[in-house]
């Protein structure tokens, strides 16, 4: 009986680890980052490489789905999902309908979402998601030498993200994802013996229960 409860405890720990996972998807054609999915408070929230929220869902969420229907007083959320079961969904309002966050997701239950404002000081990240729950999101600024990373995701929480930059000797990983937190991607760089594989992903190392990268 004790062994049975031990197995149950291990299973629950595994479930918690899975729920905390950050998953990054990489294009099989360009090897650039395409999307990141974060599990926050039971919801999986996905954003694309441009810093736009593209999807959110909960694998265990059931119940009635309701929608906002007052287009006269809250156009910024009319027709959008209002609730899923007992989870309320809300959206950002603003006096300026051209603002960076007007009509965008504001909250999913207790998960709050924020967006970068001030285009003068935040040109590379203006209008992009700034925070998803406890995850702060930042983007690469301009670089005098190489602007290939400009505007791309630089960090998500404590996960740093990097891409290959210009190299006159080896351009096998140029503009491709090379680092996502503990995960490293290496690329074939032999132009002679293995030239047919040049520039293709050679290895992915560092995937774990919390952070993982997949080439799709």
N, C-alpha and C positions, 0 to 999 in steps of 0.2 A: 504493500500500500504506500509506504514511504517513497519507494522507487517511482510509483505512478505519479505522485505529487511532484517529485523532482523533475520528471519528464515534462510535466505541465508547466512548471516554473521556467525550465529552459526554453520551452516553446514560446511562452509569453515574452521572455527576454528577447528572443529572436524576432518576434512580431514588433516589439518596440524599436528594435534596431532597423527593421525594414521600413517602419513608418517614419524614421528620421532620415531616410536616404535622400541624397541630392543626386539626381541623375541628369547627365549631360548627353545630348545626342549630337553626333558629328556626321556631316555629309560624306557619303562614300565616294563622291565625285570630286569635291573641292577640299575635303578634310577640314573644313571650317566649322566652327560651332554653329549649330542650327537652333537648338532649344535647350532649356534647362527646366526640369521639373523638381519642385520642392514639396516635401510633405510637411505641412504645418497644421497642427490641431486637427488631425484626421482628414484634412483636405489635401489633394494634390493640385498645386498651382503651377501652371506652365507658362513660361515666357519665351519668346523667340530671341534670336541673337540681336534684334534691334531694340530690345528692352520693352516690348509690348506684351501684355498679358493676352494669351491666346486661348487659354482653357483653364477651368477649375472643376474638380469633381471629387466626390468622396466615395470610395469603394463600398463603404458600409452605410451610406446615407439612404434612407428610405423615407417615404411620406409624400404628402401632397405638395405640388409645385404651384406657386401663385405668382402673379405678374403685376407690375405697376400699371395702372390704367387711367391715371388722371393727366391727360396731355395738356390741359389748360394751365395747371399750376406747377407741374414738374416735368417739363419736356425732356430734361436731361436723363430721365430714367423711365419714361413712358414706354410700355411694351417690353421692358426688360424683366428678368427674373427678380421677384421680390423675396421669395422664401422657398427653401427646400426642407420639407418637414418642419422642424422647429428652428432651423438655421436661417437667420435674416440676411439678405443681401442688400447692400446699399451702394450708391454711386455719388460722385462728387458734383456739387452744384457750384456755380460761380456767376457773379454778375456779368462777367465777360465770357460769352459763349465761345470765344476763340482762345480761351486760356488753355494751358497745357494739360489740365486735368478734367475739364468739363465733360461730364457724362461717363468718365472712366470709373472702373471699380474703386470703391472706397473701403468697403469692408465685406468680409465673408464670415458671418458669425463674429467671433472675437479677433479675427485676422484683419488687421488694418493695412491698407496699401497707400503709399505716398508716391509722388512723382516730382522729378526735378523741375524747378522753375528758374526764372532769371536767365534768359538767353544770352545776356551780355557776358556773364561770368561762367555760365555753364553751357556753352554752345554745343559741345559734343554730347551732352546728355539731356538737353532741354526736352521736356515732355516724356522722357523715358521713366520707367519705374525706378523709384528710389529706395523703396522699402517694401518688403512682403513679410508682415509679422515681425519677427526678430531678425530677419535677414536684410541687411543694408546692401544695396547694389550700387556699384560705381563703374565708370567707363573710362577708357583710355583717352587722354587729352592729345592735343597736337604735339608732334615731334618735329623738330627742325630738320633732322636727318632723314627720318623714315616715318611717313604718316600712314603706313599700311594698317596700323592697329587703331587708328583714330575712330572713336565712337563705339568700338567693340567693348564687350563686357570685360572689365578689369578685375572685379572681385564680387563675390557673393558671400556676405558674412565674413568668415575667416578663410574662405576659399579664394586663393589668388588664381587668376586666369591669365595665360600668356600665349602669344602666337609667334611664329617664326618671322624674323625681320630680314631685311636685305643683307645678302652676303655674296660678295663677288666670286668667292671660291665654291661655296655650296649653297644652292638655292632650293634644295630638295624640300625644305619645310616652310618656304616663304608663304606667309599669310595663312598658314595652317595652324590648328590648335596643337600646342606642344606641352601645355601644362594646365591641369585643372585640379587645383588643390594637390593632393598627394599622388595624383595620376599623371604619368608622363607618357607622351606619345613620341615614338621615334620613326624616322622615315628612311627608306632605301636611298642611299646617296652614291651608289657606285654607277658611274656612267659608262663603264667598260664591260666588266664581266656580267654584272646584273643590270644592264642598262634598260631592259624591258620593264623592270620594277621601279625604276628611278622615280622618286617623288611619291610613291605609294606608301601607306602606313606599314611599318615593319614590325612594330611591337607596341603593346599597351601594357604598362605596369603600374600597379598601385591601387587597382580597384579593390574596394572593401565594402563592408556592410553599410557604411555611412555615405561614401562618395563613389560614384561609378560613371564611367564613360563608355558609350556604345557607338560604333560606327554603323550607320543605317543608310 
